[in-house]
Amino acid sequence: MGKVTLSIYMEEEDKEALQQLADAEERSLSQMAVLILKRAIKQAQAEGTISPPNKGK
């Protein structure tokens, strides 16, 4: 599975907070956003809110 580009719009203060998190963990802004999204997806899968990806596709 390849990587894709995703554009998002967010409030400036949220972007600044995200940048602070990224800086604290020595990650890029993009890497931090991906990490947070992956954590949210994993949690939603564990809670049954969404299904795990279908690996057979």
N, C-alpha and C positions, 0 to 999 in steps of 0.2 A: 504494500500500500504506500503510495507516494504522499508527499506533503503538498498541501494546498495553501493558498493565500486567503486570509480572511480579514476584511476591514471592519472595524467597529467604531462606533461613535460613543463617547463617554464624556462625562463632565470633567472639566480641567482639574478640579480638586481630587477626583478619583484617580485620574492619570498620575497626578503628583504623588499620591499615596502609593500607587502601584510602583512607581519609580523608586520610592523610598524602600519598599519591600525588596525590589530587585537589587538595589544597591546594598542593602543589608545582607543579602544572600549571595552577593557577587555574581549576579545573573543579569542578562540583558532584559529589557522591558518585555520583549517578545517571549523569551524563555520563562519569565515569571508568569506571564499571562497564560501560557500553555500549561504550566505546572498547576496553577489554580484551577483551570478548566478541567484538567485530568482528575484532580482531587474531587471536584464536584461531580463529575461523571461517575467515578468509582463509587462515591457515596450514594448517588442516586441508584446505581445498579445494586448495591448491597441492600438498600432499603426497598428494592422492588419497584421503584418509581419508573425506571426504564429497564429495558431488557439489555443483557450483554450483547455485544456485536455478534452477528452471525458470521462465523469464520468460514463457512462453507461457500460463500459467494465468490 
